[in-house]
Amino acid sequence: MNNVINEASVLVTGGNGQLATELKKILSKAVFVDVDVLDITDLSAVLSYVKSHGIEIIVNCAAYTAVDKAEDEEDFAYKVNAIGPENLAKTKCKLIHVSTDYVFDGNGCVPYKTTDNTNPLSAYGRTKLAGEKAVMSNSDTAIIIRTAWLYSSQGNNFVKTMIRLGKERDVLNVVNDQIGSPTFAGDLAKAIVKIIPQLNPTVKGIYHYTNEGVCSWYDFAHAIITNENIECSVNPVSSEQYPTKAHRPSYSVLDKSLIKKTFGVEVPYWMESLKKCLKQF
């Protein structure tokens, strides 16, 4: 197997986001674009850009991710999360498309396999599922990587919010009845780079990637505050005590066996990855 990547032929969308920022550290010669350079919802612009830049592989990190806001802007979220990926798939480039645990309803109690039935309960989840279907329908060589609870030292995410609020307040109330697996964007970026040279029509399909281990948002927050030695108490509360506009999955642990078996990727434990990320702050 040829593990050499022609980085100049790789296009990464959502170039200013936290996952793309981690990919930049590894794929320094790849082409990174955000909406100001390339609007993925414009098919003619996408086709023209891919042709003129000699793109052969696309990693789609672009997404509408404002989960609560999407309840009021589902049409716009659909445009970015479904039409955009469909346009990228229509280029016939090899494609890695990043999706989400929100395609599930969270009513399960064992890690979700890639073959389990989807049932999104939010506008965000519905638009991301539509994007998955569009990619699978329009590309011969595409893989979808569902991830969850993504964070890094860049951008807006739970880790940065907890650190900021922990320094501002004496007490933080965090839900303890939503269970999942945090994912350090740096680990997912490494997995994507390992997968790129293995892309071919035989591996087309859906895969799951998060860090290993399981915790609640409360556990995650407690670990962040403790590791940063911040003088702030973290109290567990129920989702009923902290209502949000969009319904979030109460259980969104993903089964990662397929991605490990197919591509040989390593999946670090979430607590170790959190410590690794915090050192970058």
N, C-alpha and C positions, 0 to 999 in steps of 0.2 A: 504494500500500500504506500502511495506517495503522500508523505505528511508535509510536504512543502506547499505553503500557500503563496500564491501570487497576490500579495496584499493589495497591489494597485487595482486589482480587478474586483475587490470587495467593497460594496457600498453599505454603509451603516446609516440607517435613518433614525430620527430622534436623537441627533448627534449631540445635543446639549443635555440630555438626560443622564441619570446616574449609571445606568447600565452601559450606555455608549461611552461615557467618560472612563469607565473601567476597561472597556474594550480598546480605547485609545492607547492605554498604557502598554498593551500587548501588540496591537495591530497599528503601529504608528504610521505606516505607509498606506493604510486603507483610506477610502473616501468617506468622510463623515459629513452628513448634511442634516440641517433642521429645516423647519417649514419656511424660513426666510430665504432659503436657497432652492428647496424643492418641495412643492406641495404634493404629497402623495395622493391626494384626492383628485388630482388632475391627471387623467390617463395620458393625454398627449404629452404633457410635460414629463411624466415618468418615462414613457417610451423614448422620447427624445434624449433625455439625460443619460439613460442607460446605454443607448447606442453611441452617443458622442463621447462617453467616458470609458468605453470598453468594459462595462461591468458584466461580470459572469456570476457573481454570488451576492445576494442581498441578505443582510441581517436587519430585520425590521424591529427596531426598538421604539418606533413612534407609536404613541397611543394617547387617547383622551382618558386620563386617569382620575379626574375629579369625581369621585364616586357619588357623593351626595348631590353635587351640581348637575350630574348627568340625569338625575330624575326630572329636572326641568329643561334639560337640553339634549334629550335623547336623539333627536334628529341630527344634531351636530356631532354628538358622540358616535352615532352610527356612521356618519360620513368618514370620520377619522379611523374608527376601529373596525369597520367592515369594508367600505368602499376603498379606502387606502390600501389595505392588504390585498384586496382583489386586484387592484391595479398593478401592484408589485408582482403578484402571481402571473399576471398576463404578460409580463416581460419574458417569461419562460427562462429566467435566470434560476439557478439553484437558490432556494429561499429557506431561511430560518426565521420563523415568525414567533414572537414572544406573546404568550397568552396568560391566563390567570385562573386561580382557584375559584373565582366568582362565577364560573360557569356551572358550579355545583350548588345545590341548595343548602348544604351543610347539615342535613338531617342524618347523615351517616355516623358511624362510630368506629369504623376501621378505615385505614388509609385508602383514599380513592385511587382505583386503577384507571389507566387511560381509557379502558373500554367501558367504564361505568356510565350509566345514564346521566346526562346533563339536565339541569333544571334551574337556570339562573333566576334569582329572585329580585334582581335590580336591573335598572336600565344599563348600567355599566356592564354587568354580566351578560345581558342579552346582546349588546353590541359586540362584545368580545367573542361570544359564541358565533355570531353571524360572520365575524372575520375569519374564524377557524374554518367554517364551512366554505367560505369563498376561496380561501387558500387551497383547501383540499380539492375543490372543484376545478381550479384553473391552473394548477401547477403539476408538472410531472415529477419534479424533484423538490419536494418541500417537507420540512418537518416543523411541527408546532411544539414549542416548549412552554408548558404551563408552569408558572412559578407563583410564589406567594410571599407576602410580607417582606418585600424587597427594600433593602436599605444600603446606604454607603455613606462615606464622609461628604458626598456632594449632594446638592439638590434638597428638596423637601422630603423628609421621611420621618418615621416614628422615632428613630434613635436621636436624631437632631432635635426633634420637638421635645422629647423627654429631658434631654440635657438642658435645653433652654428653659423649660418650665420648672425643672428641678432647682435651677439656680435662682429663679424668680419667686418660688413659692415654698412654703413650709410643708405642705401636704399635696400629694397628687392622688386622685381617685382614678383607678384604671380597671376596666372590665376583666373579670376572671372567668367568664363563661363562654368565651370565644377561643377555640383551641386551634393551633396551627403550627407551622414551622417557619421561623425567620429565615431569610435568605440574604446573605451578603452578596452584593452585586459583583464584587471581585471574584468570588467563587463561580458564579454563573458565567461570567465573562470567560474564565479559564475553560469551563466546560464547552462553551460555544466554540472557542478557538480549536479545541481538540476535535470537535465534531465536524467542522468545516471541510477538512480534506477527506472525510469519510462520506460526504453527501453523494448519493446516487439514487436512482429510482427505487431500488430494493428496500431502502430504509425509510421511504416516505411514510409519514404517520404522525401520531401524537405521542409526546413524551412528557414526563414530569420531572422537574428539578427544583428542590428546595434544599436547605441544609438538613442534616440528619437531626433527629430528636424532635420532641414535641413540647410545647409550652402554651400558656395562656398569655394574653397581652399583659396581664398583671405580672406574670413571671418574667416576661421580657423586660418590662419597665423596671422591675426590681433589680434585675441583673445589670441593666444600664446604669442606674443610679448608684448601685453598690460598687461597680467596677470603676466608676468615675469619682468615687469618694465624695459624692454630693450630699450635703446635710439636708435631706428632705425625706419625709415619710411617704411610703407608697401604700395606699389602702385599696384592697380589692372591693369592687362593686359589681352589681349585676348589669346586664345590658338594659334591663328595664329602668334602671336608675340613670342610664346614660343614653337616652334615645337619639337616633340619627335618622335623617330623611330616608336614606337607602338601607335596605335590609342586608345585613352582612352574614355570611355563613357562620354558624356557631361551631362547626367542625370542618376544617379544610386541610387536614393532613393528606399529603399526596404520596402515593406509592412510587418510589423511584427505581424499582428493580429493572424496568425495561431500558431506561437510559444507561444504566450501569452495565447491563448485559450487552447491549447493542454497540455502544461506543467506548466502553471501558473508562468512563469518567469517574473521578473520585469525588466523594461527597463528604466534606468535613462536618463535624458536629457544630451545631449552632452557637454554643457558648464559646468555643474556641475561635470561631469566625468573628463573633462579636468583639472579642478581645483584640483580634487582629485589626479589625476596622477602627476601633477606638484609638489605637496607636497612631492612626493617620490624622486624627483631629488636631 
